[in-house]
Amino acid sequence: MIPYGRQWLDDEDIQAVAEVMRSDFITTGPKADKFEQEVAEYTGANYAVAVSNGTAALHLACLAAGIQPGDEVITTAMTFAASANCVLYCGGRPVFADIDPITYNIDPKDLRRKITSRTKAVIPVHFTGQPCRMDEIHQLAEEYGLTVIEDGAHALGAAYKGKKIGGLSQMTTFSFHPVKPITTGEGGMVVTNDERLYRRLKLLRSHGITREEDLMEKNEGGWYYEQLELGYNYRMTDIQAALGSSQLKKLDRFIAKRREIADTYSRAFAAEPDMILPSVIPEAESGWHLYVIQAAKRDRKEVYDALRKAGLNINVHYIPVYHHPYYRNHGYADVFCPNAEQLYQRMVSLPIFPALKEEEQEYVIDVVKKAVRGTEG
Ligand SMILES: *Cc1c(COP(=O)(O)O)cnc(C)c1O
């Protein structure tokens, strides 16, 4: 079976992890600091906080943004549930905006329609690795005083108007799950340019506990620390961070490889009348986390089943979040975003990852053409 995504790990990565295993620190230590500095530098953000996964990164970002009961946070319907769950963790209410049918990213016009007096923040998701129209989102955020938390789980290494995703908004979160642009097994990061947010993120990552003199009410001695807020244990281990640093060195190569595969697919499918291919907005460089096609005529389930039968372990990204029973049972039964619905009815994600071989790409192209045409036999 060819999966839709998977990690690339080499001897250098294994060596980096083995080195940590022989050292004094296996939980958060010098390797985590180093990985944070490297991601901050790479993305152009001033600060980075490494955490245990991308969901923890979103949760901390919402907490640092001060999301609390009564607050609304707008995100896209076409995302993984974690982009909305993080708001619920804080007692806030996620509100779903529809997507732009061309980019599949949150539609700034629908975003504007969903803003109320309770809206505190917006979580745009750079779906498939293609950056959202950030200028329009920032303009709205400024107009209504909203915090922008970018969910960059798909988009480490992607760029908007020549700038890497990560330094553009108050906070941006990343995930290092194995299917994401780089991996640490499980892992995540929040990057920010704001020192105040950075300090809150660090505090909340580790129980709300500090040993920093200037934050404590008093200091009773060398052993002393204070818990100032109700935080969590969302720390990343040095084992993960060493893997992250090793992976980060290869990120640009990974993305170049993904772009090559996307170009190969787009050329191969260009003449297929019943296929809708991903389009890239000129001001963005996609990280090509996913290559989503739409079957315009044939039933998506038939296409999906045919591709599974042909040995492609593909997936559908995503079921609109409000479809899930949890959401339907918690006040979202009447939510309906027509563009997200239409995309969901037609979409499948093809295999795209740096280790995907040329023969495999040829095979994918062949079976996808047949499945979309309905000639798989
Ligand atoms: C993967 C993903 C997350 C969650 O990341 P984890 O590291 O798996 O917790 C959040 N948002 C999006 C869009 C994702 O794809």
The ligand as a MOL file (V3000), in Angstrom:
LIG
                    3D

  0  0  0     0  0            999 V3000
M  V30 BEGIN CTAB
M  V30 COUNTS 15 15 0 0 0
M  V30 BEGIN ATOM
M  V30 1 C -2.0040 17.5910 12.4310 0
M  V30 2 C -2.8280 18.7960 12.6350 0
M  V30 3 C -3.0500 19.3350 13.9140 0
M  V30 4 C -2.6720 18.6410 15.1890 0
M  V30 5 O -1.3520 18.3030 15.2960 0
M  V30 6 P -0.9300 17.0770 16.2550 0
M  V30 7 O 0.5590 17.2300 16.3070 0
M  V30 8 O -1.3580 15.8260 15.5650 0
M  V30 9 O -1.5710 17.2740 17.5660 0
M  V30 10 C -3.7390 20.5410 13.9950 0
M  V30 11 N -4.2090 21.1600 12.9020 0
M  V30 12 C -4.0430 20.6400 11.6710 0
M  V30 13 C -4.5950 21.3960 10.5030 0
M  V30 14 C -3.3600 19.4410 11.4900 0
M  V30 15 O -3.2300 18.9340 10.2680 0
M  V30 END ATOM
M  V30 BEGIN BOND
M  V30 1 1 1 2
M  V30 2 1 2 3
M  V30 3 2 2 14
M  V30 4 1 3 4
M  V30 5 2 3 10
M  V30 6 1 4 5
M  V30 7 1 5 6
M  V30 8 2 6 7
M  V30 9 1 6 8
M  V30 10 1 6 9
M  V30 11 1 10 11
M  V30 12 2 11 12
M  V30 13 1 12 13
M  V30 14 1 12 14
M  V30 15 1 14 15
M  V30 END BOND
M  V30 END CTAB
M  END
